[in-house]
Amino acid sequence: MEKKHYAYIMKCADGSYYCGYTTDPVRRENEHNSGTRTGAKCTRSRRPVKLAYYESFGTRSEAMKQECTLKKLSHRQKEELCKNFQNSEL
């Protein structure tokens, strides 16, 4: 079975959004919320974070391109995207 790649958005406790790429969104959410250095520096002071949106892709390249697109969205656009997201089973 081929590994899936994900572009994701985490909603931070302060209301900001963090975009990233991973092969396991649930693990990544746990890493962001842990006290270890595996979470992003940006989210350390904004914990807890919650997985608010993700998209799956067949290749790392596609997921990273989408991550770039997500990062360029305005706060309002990210908020709208997350609000309308229907969470499916990972």
C-alpha positions in Angstrom: 0.0 0.0 0.0 1.3 3.4 -1.0 1.9 5.9 1.8 -0.5 8.9 1.9 0.8 12.5 2.2 -1.3 15.3 3.8 -1.4 19.0 3.8 -3.1 20.2 7.1 -4.2 23.2 9.1 -4.0 23.3 12.9 -6.0 25.8 14.9 -4.0 27.2 17.7 -5.4 28.1 21.2 -4.9 31.9 20.4 -7.1 31.5 17.2 -4.2 31.6 14.8 -3.7 28.8 12.2 -0.6 26.8 11.4 -0.2 25.0 8.0 2.0 22.0 7.4 2.7 18.7 5.6 2.9 15.2 7.1 2.3 11.5 6.5 0.2 11.2 9.7 -2.0 14.1 10.8 -3.0 12.6 14.1 0.6 11.9 15.1 1.6 15.4 14.0 -1.1 17.0 16.1 0.2 15.1 19.1 3.8 16.2 18.3 2.6 19.8 18.1 0.9 19.5 21.5 3.8 17.6 23.2 6.5 19.3 25.2 9.2 17.9 23.0 11.0 19.6 20.1 9.2 17.6 17.4 6.4 20.2 17.3 6.9 23.4 15.3 8.5 26.3 17.1 5.7 28.5 16.0 3.0 26.4 17.8 4.9 25.9 21.1 3.5 29.1 22.6 0.1 28.6 21.0 -0.8 25.2 22.5 -3.0 23.4 22.5 -3.5 23.0 18.8 -6.3 21.1 17.1 -6.3 19.4 13.7 -8.9 21.5 11.9 -8.4 20.6 8.2 -6.5 18.1 6.1 -6.3 16.9 2.5 -4.6 13.7 1.3 -2.4 13.3 -1.7 -0.6 10.5 -3.5 2.8 12.2 -3.5 4.8 14.3 -1.2 5.2 16.9 -3.9 1.5 17.4 -4.3 0.9 17.7 -0.5 3.8 20.2 -0.2 2.4 22.3 -3.0 -1.0 22.4 -1.3 0.7 23.3 2.0 2.2 26.3 0.2 -1.2 27.3 -1.2 -2.8 27.0 2.3 -0.1 29.2 3.8 -1.0 31.9 1.4 -4.6 32.0 2.4 -5.8 34.9 4.6 -6.9 34.2 8.2 -10.5 34.5 7.2 -10.1 32.1 4.2 -8.4 29.5 6.5 -11.2 29.9 9.1 -13.9 29.4 6.4 -12.0 26.3 5.0 -11.8 24.8 8.5 -15.4 25.6 9.4 -16.7 23.9 6.2 -14.4 20.8 6.6 -16.1 17.5 7.0 -13.7 15.4 9.0 -13.4 11.9 7.5 -11.7 8.8 9.0 -7.9 8.9 8.6 
